[in-house]
């Protein structure tokens, strides 16, 4: 018995050797195996803790790499950085409590978002964000995401990944 799927493990090993973008692609594909998840984006926390910036995406047309958002006193930032807890929006109404751009996301066909901080040594190194259909964020899906976070943290081992 193998703890990890051997095909995934081999793909991850090749991606880690190749660099951050191949690693992000392999990990995004892993998250997209969760029921209803259609898009994965990755945010890194700048070293000075002033902004997050998009370092990876499974949909570069709609969520291009390089976008920046300030770390301010918004509900999303308080949940992610102060509480170090995920933003779970399983309906557009729940999304809107944390995501000002909810109307745009709904217009793109999304009804749920999950933004989960990746905490390393007590600090939020980054966030993995999932987008998909309303109703997908069941307790079992959230538990699955939680088990993937230590593997997702590998992204932040690349030198300079958080530099803007």
C-alpha positions, 0 to 999 in steps of 0.5 A: 500500500502506498500513502500517496498515489504513485503517479501523483508523487512522480509528477510532483517530484518532476515538478519540484525539480522543474520549479514553482510554476510546474509545481503550482500546476501539479498542485492545482490539478490535485485541488481540481480533483475535488468535486465541483472545483473548477479554478485554483489560484495561489496567493503569496504574502509579500515579505513585508506583509503589505500585499498578497500577490497571485503567483499561480492559477489554473485559469490565467485568462481570468486570473492572471499571475501578478495581481496584487491586493493590499493586506488591510483591515477588510473582512477577508484579510482579518479572517486570513491573517488575524484569525488564520482561518479559511474564508468559506463561501458556499453560496454567493451570499456567503461569498459576499461577506468576504469577497467584494468582487462576488458579483463578478465571480457569479457572472463568471459562473461561480457560486462558491469560493474557499480561500485557505491560508497556508500557515508556516512557522506561525505566519501566513505564507500564502493562500490557496483559493478554490472556485466552483459551484455553489454547494460544493464546500461540504464538510468532507470536501473541507476535510480533504482540502485540509489534508492537502495543505501540507503538500500545498505548502511546498510551493512556499519552499521556493526561494523568492516565491513571495517576492513581488 
